[in-house]
Every structure is written in C-alpha cells, then in structure tokens.
C-alpha cells in the first residue's frame, strides 16, 4: 500500500471539497453538557437566635430567588439539553456523512453536502449502535477492574486487590488499545458495507487482524502528522496572537472602548478560524482512514 499516496489524496479531497469541513467540524466534537454538582452541609441546632435568623433569611432568599428566576433557569437548562441532543445527533450523522462522501469522491461519483447529510442520516442508528456497544464494552471492562478491587479492599485483602488491579489494568489497557484500533474501521464497515452493528464490529476486527501492519503504519504516520499539525498550529497562534496583542495594546493607548471592541471582534474571528481549521483537519484524518479501508478492502476482495 502506498501510504504517502493515500495521505496526498486525502489532503486533495479535503482541500477541494470544502463542504466536507462542515461535517469535519460537527464530527470532531461530542454533544453533551456538564452537570453541576454541589455539596450541602448540615448544622446542628444551637438554640442561637442568630443561627435561626440566618437560616430563615437564607431560606427566604432562596425561595424568593427561585420564585422569580426558577422558570427561567429551567427553561435555559431545557434549551441547553435540547442543544446538546441536536449536537450529538449531528455528530453521529456527520461521521457517516464524511465516510460516505469520501468514498463517493474516491469513485468519482457525485458528492455534495445534501447527499452526504442524507447518507449520514440514513446510517444514524447503525453508527449509534456501534458507538453504544463500544461504550458498553469499555464500561464492562472498567467494572471488571474496579468491582473486585473494591471488594478485596473492603475485605482487607490488600495483596489480592493490588494483584488483581495490576493484572486487570494491563488486560484492560490492551483491550482499550484494540478498541482504539478497530473502532474507526467499524464505522466505515457499517456505513460502506451496511452491515449490522455486531457484524460491523466483527468484520472490522478481522480487517485489522488481516492488515495489522498497514493499519499500524498508517496510524503511526497520522500520529506524526498530528504532532506536526499541533506544533504548526501552536506557532501560528503564538505569532498571530503576539501581533494581535500588540495592535490591541496600541488601540488601548488610544481608547479603552476601541480596544475592547477590537478584542471582541478579534476573539470571535480567531475562534471561528480555529473551528474551521479543526474541521479541515478532522476531514483530512477521516479521509485517510476511509481511503485506507477502501484500498485494503479492495486488495482483500481481489
């Protein structure tokens, strides 16, 4: 397999078909939100009038605040939940859209945003099933690692806890590496071959096993490219950031309001720019993996 030819072709596809960047942006993140947690402390009654007054004041303040703002807060939380769900759905669709679009472009077939999006939407449940199954497998491996260790520690069998923890951690680590190797190809098998969830995972395992050398070499090449991309991006941010900060300081000397306006505009432009660059790079990496699969699958079938 000509590794550098595949990398070059993936770069050309990513550069020439910029609609793929939208899928790259959406597929590069994960929908979801962070939950808020807090601790409450309990105080014993002291009979102090000050303590009672303080508690009543806190309760009254919270009740008033919730009466005034509770509905608004719940509405915001609901909107955030809906937004997170939409982002998650678009993430799944975009993964399938990227794979399908690159495969069509590779065969010189018509590909555009609409065709890619519809193809990704059509494969939504299959891709989601693959992701969920891998998640369940990972959680199961964690349970097998943690639950016995907790039991041994609670039973004061510390030596067994250490031995079990070390052995299962090494086993789990190898298992997680295996998942990392085959999971990207499970998505491609599911999308391109239209296999079921279990069949996609099984076929991707066989695919990686039969082409282990080529798969690992390409992963190593992509790792090296990723390091180069990260260094280049960091240098660009430092150089551009230094220049923009110098300009902003000049504006600040003239007018603080102008400097603030400048900072808001520049920050927004930089943020959008980073999103676009990230989408382009995600498109490139996804294209490489899709082209690798197509090339090796063609060789296997022939």
C-alpha positions as CSV (number, residue, x, y, z in Angstrom):
1,X,0.0,0.0,0.0
2,X,1.3,3.4,-1.0
3,X,0.9,5.3,2.3
4,X,2.0,8.7,1.1
5,X,-0.2,8.5,-2.0
6,X,-3.2,7.9,0.3
7,X,-2.2,10.9,2.5
8,X,-1.8,13.1,-0.5
9,X,-5.1,12.0,-2.0
10,X,-6.9,12.6,1.4
11,X,-5.3,16.1,1.5
12,X,-6.5,16.8,-2.0
13,X,-10.0,15.6,-1.3
14,X,-10.2,17.7,1.9
15,X,-8.8,20.8,0.1
16,X,-11.0,20.6,-3.0
17,X,-14.3,19.7,-1.3
18,X,-14.7,22.2,1.4
19,X,-18.3,21.2,2.2
20,X,-16.7,18.3,4.0
21,X,-15.3,20.7,6.5
22,X,-18.8,21.2,7.9
23,X,-19.0,17.5,8.6
24,X,-15.5,17.6,10.0
25,X,-16.5,20.4,12.4
26,X,-19.6,18.5,13.6
27,X,-17.9,15.1,13.7
28,X,-14.9,16.4,15.6
29,X,-16.8,17.2,18.9
30,X,-19.3,15.5,21.1
31,X,-22.7,16.6,22.1
32,X,-23.4,16.8,25.8
33,X,-23.2,19.1,28.7
34,X,-21.5,19.0,32.1
35,X,-23.8,18.5,35.1
36,X,-23.5,20.7,38.1
37,X,-22.9,19.2,41.5
38,X,-22.8,20.7,44.9
39,X,-22.5,19.7,48.5
40,X,-24.8,20.7,51.3
41,X,-23.7,21.0,54.9
42,X,-25.9,20.4,57.9
43,X,-25.6,22.2,61.1
44,X,-26.9,21.1,64.5
45,X,-29.3,23.3,66.3
46,X,-27.6,25.5,68.8
47,X,-30.6,27.4,70.1
48,X,-28.9,30.6,69.0
49,X,-31.4,33.2,67.8
50,X,-28.8,34.5,65.3
51,X,-28.5,31.0,63.8
52,X,-32.2,30.7,63.4
53,X,-32.5,34.2,61.9
54,X,-29.6,33.4,59.5
55,X,-31.2,30.1,58.4
56,X,-34.6,31.8,57.9
57,X,-33.0,34.6,55.9
58,X,-31.2,32.1,53.6
59,X,-34.4,30.1,53.1
60,X,-36.4,33.2,52.4
61,X,-33.8,34.5,50.0
62,X,-33.6,31.2,48.1
63,X,-37.4,30.8,47.9
64,X,-37.7,34.4,46.6
65,X,-34.9,33.8,44.1
66,X,-36.4,30.6,42.8
67,X,-39.9,32.1,42.6
68,X,-38.5,34.9,40.5
69,X,-36.0,33.0,38.4
70,X,-36.8,29.3,38.7
71,X,-38.9,29.1,35.4
72,X,-36.2,31.0,33.5
73,X,-33.4,28.7,34.8
74,X,-35.4,25.6,34.0
75,X,-36.1,26.9,30.5
76,X,-32.4,27.6,30.0
77,X,-31.5,24.1,31.2
78,X,-34.1,22.6,28.9
79,X,-32.7,24.6,25.9
80,X,-29.2,23.5,26.7
81,X,-30.3,19.9,26.9
82,X,-32.1,20.2,23.5
83,X,-29.0,21.9,22.0
84,X,-26.8,19.1,23.4
85,X,-29.0,16.5,21.9
86,X,-29.0,18.2,18.5
87,X,-25.2,18.5,18.5
88,X,-24.9,14.8,19.5
89,X,-27.3,13.8,16.6
90,X,-25.4,16.0,14.1
91,X,-22.1,14.4,15.4
92,X,-23.3,10.9,14.6
93,X,-24.7,12.0,11.2
94,X,-21.6,13.8,10.3
95,X,-19.4,10.8,10.9
96,X,-21.4,8.8,8.4
97,X,-21.6,11.7,6.0
98,X,-17.8,12.1,6.0
99,X,-17.2,8.4,5.3
100,X,-19.9,8.2,2.6
101,X,-18.8,11.4,0.9
102,X,-15.1,10.5,0.7
103,X,-16.0,7.0,-0.7
104,X,-18.1,8.6,-3.4
105,X,-15.5,11.2,-4.3
106,X,-12.9,8.4,-4.5
107,X,-15.1,6.7,-7.1
108,X,-15.6,9.9,-8.9
109,X,-19.3,9.9,-8.1
110,X,-21.4,13.0,-7.3
111,X,-21.0,14.2,-3.8
112,X,-22.2,17.3,-2.1
113,X,-23.5,18.4,1.4
114,X,-27.1,17.3,0.8
115,X,-26.1,13.8,-0.5
116,X,-23.6,13.3,2.3
117,X,-26.0,14.5,5.0
118,X,-28.8,12.2,3.8
119,X,-26.4,9.3,3.7
120,X,-25.2,10.0,7.2
121,X,-28.8,10.3,8.5
122,X,-29.7,7.0,6.8
123,X,-26.9,5.3,8.7
124,X,-27.6,7.1,12.0
125,X,-28.9,4.1,14.0
126,X,-26.2,1.8,12.8
127,X,-23.4,4.2,13.7
128,X,-25.0,4.9,17.1
129,X,-25.3,1.2,17.8
130,X,-21.6,0.7,17.1
131,X,-20.7,3.6,19.4
132,X,-23.0,2.4,22.2
133,X,-21.7,-1.1,22.0
134,X,-18.1,0.0,22.3
135,X,-19.1,2.2,25.2
136,X,-20.8,-0.7,27.0
137,X,-17.7,-2.9,26.3
138,X,-15.5,-0.2,27.8
139,X,-17.8,0.2,30.9
140,X,-17.8,-3.6,31.4
141,X,-14.0,-3.7,31.4
142,X,-13.9,-1.0,34.0
143,X,-16.4,-2.8,36.2
144,X,-14.3,-6.0,35.9
145,X,-11.4,-3.9,37.1
146,X,-12.9,-1.8,39.8
147,X,-15.6,-4.0,41.4
148,X,-13.3,-6.9,42.5
149,X,-10.7,-4.3,43.8
150,X,-13.3,-2.6,45.9
151,X,-14.5,-6.0,47.3
152,X,-10.9,-7.1,48.1
153,X,-10.1,-3.7,49.8
154,X,-13.4,-3.8,51.8
155,X,-12.5,-7.3,52.9
156,X,-9.0,-6.2,53.8
157,X,-7.4,-8.5,51.2
158,X,-5.0,-5.8,50.1
159,X,-2.5,-8.1,48.3
160,X,-5.2,-9.6,46.1
161,X,-6.6,-6.1,45.4
162,X,-3.1,-5.0,44.2
163,X,-2.5,-8.2,42.1
164,X,-6.0,-8.1,40.6
165,X,-5.8,-4.4,39.9
166,X,-2.4,-4.6,38.1
167,X,-3.3,-7.7,36.0
168,X,-6.7,-6.4,35.0
169,X,-5.4,-2.9,34.3
170,X,-2.9,-4.4,31.8
171,X,-5.6,-6.6,30.3
172,X,-8.0,-3.6,30.0
173,X,-5.2,-1.4,28.6
174,X,-4.7,-3.9,25.8
175,X,-8.4,-4.2,25.3
176,X,-8.8,-0.4,25.1
177,X,-5.9,-0.2,22.5
178,X,-7.7,-2.9,20.5
179,X,-10.9,-0.8,20.6
180,X,-9.0,2.2,19.5
181,X,-7.5,0.3,16.5
182,X,-10.7,-1.2,15.2
183,X,-13.5,1.3,16.2
184,X,-12.8,3.8,13.3
185,X,-13.0,0.9,10.8
186,X,-16.2,-0.4,12.5
187,X,-17.8,2.9,11.5
188,X,-16.6,2.5,7.9
189,X,-17.7,-1.1,7.6
190,X,-21.2,-0.1,9.0
191,X,-21.5,2.8,6.6
192,X,-20.0,1.4,3.4
193,X,-20.9,-2.3,3.7
194,X,-24.2,-1.6,5.5
195,X,-23.6,-4.4,8.0
196,X,-25.4,-4.8,11.3
197,X,-23.8,-3.5,14.5
198,X,-22.3,-6.8,15.6
199,X,-21.3,-7.8,12.1
200,X,-19.6,-4.4,11.6
201,X,-17.5,-4.9,14.7
202,X,-16.6,-8.4,13.9
203,X,-15.7,-7.6,10.3
204,X,-13.6,-4.6,11.4
205,X,-11.7,-6.9,13.9
206,X,-11.0,-9.3,11.0
207,X,-10.0,-6.4,8.8
208,X,-7.4,-5.0,11.3
209,X,-6.2,-8.5,12.0
210,X,-5.6,-9.3,8.3
211,X,-4.0,-5.9,7.7
212,X,-2.3,-5.2,11.0
213,X,1.0,-4.0,9.6
214,X,-0.6,-1.5,7.2
215,X,-3.1,-0.3,9.8
216,X,-0.4,0.3,12.4
217,X,2.0,2.0,10.0
218,X,-0.7,4.4,8.9
219,X,-1.7,5.2,12.5
220,X,2.0,6.0,13.2
221,X,2.2,8.3,10.2
222,X,-1.0,10.0,11.2
223,X,0.4,10.4,14.8
224,X,3.5,12.1,13.3
225,X,1.3,14.3,11.1
226,X,-0.8,15.2,14.2
227,X,2.3,16.3,16.1
228,X,3.4,18.4,13.2
229,X,-0.1,19.9,12.9
230,X,-0.2,20.7,16.6
231,X,3.2,22.4,16.6
232,X,2.4,24.4,13.4
233,X,-0.9,25.5,14.9
234,X,0.7,26.5,18.2
235,X,3.4,28.5,16.4
236,X,0.7,30.2,14.3
237,X,-1.3,31.1,17.4
238,X,1.7,32.4,19.2
239,X,2.9,34.6,16.2
240,X,-0.6,35.8,15.3
241,X,-1.5,36.3,18.9
242,X,1.5,38.4,19.6
243,X,0.9,40.6,16.6
244,X,-2.8,41.0,17.5
245,X,-2.0,41.8,21.1
246,X,0.5,44.4,20.1
247,X,-2.2,46.0,17.8
248,X,-4.7,45.8,20.6
249,X,-2.3,47.5,23.1
250,X,-1.9,50.3,20.6
251,X,-5.7,50.7,20.4
252,X,-5.8,50.6,24.2
253,X,-3.4,53.6,24.4
254,X,-5.7,55.5,22.2
255,X,-9.1,54.4,23.6
256,X,-10.1,51.6,26.0
257,X,-13.5,51.3,24.3
258,X,-11.9,50.8,20.9
259,X,-9.6,48.3,22.4
260,X,-12.5,46.3,24.0
261,X,-14.4,46.3,20.7
262,X,-11.2,45.2,18.9
263,X,-10.7,42.4,21.3
264,X,-14.2,41.1,20.9
265,X,-14.0,41.2,17.1
266,X,-10.6,39.6,17.0
267,X,-11.5,37.0,19.6
268,X,-14.6,36.0,17.6
269,X,-12.6,35.8,14.3
270,X,-9.9,33.7,15.9
271,X,-12.4,31.4,17.5
272,X,-14.2,30.9,14.1
273,X,-10.8,30.4,12.4
274,X,-9.8,27.7,14.9
275,X,-13.1,25.9,14.3
276,X,-12.6,25.9,10.6
277,X,-9.0,24.7,10.8
278,X,-10.1,21.9,13.2
279,X,-12.9,20.9,10.8
280,X,-10.5,20.8,7.9
281,X,-8.0,18.7,9.8
282,X,-10.8,16.3,11.1
283,X,-11.9,15.9,7.4
284,X,-8.3,15.0,6.4
285,X,-7.9,12.4,9.1
286,X,-11.2,10.8,8.4
287,X,-10.5,10.8,4.7
288,X,-7.2,9.0,5.3
289,X,-8.9,6.2,7.3
290,X,-11.6,5.9,4.7
291,X,-9.1,5.6,1.9
292,X,-7.1,3.1,3.8
293,X,-10.2,1.0,4.3
294,X,-11.2,1.2,0.7
295,X,-7.7,0.3,-0.5
296,X,-7.2,-2.6,1.8
297,X,-10.7,-3.9,1.4
298,X,-10.2,-3.9,-2.4
299,X,-7.0,-5.8,-2.0
300,X,-8.6,-8.4,0.3
301,X,-11.6,-8.9,-2.0
302,X,-9.3,-9.3,-5.1
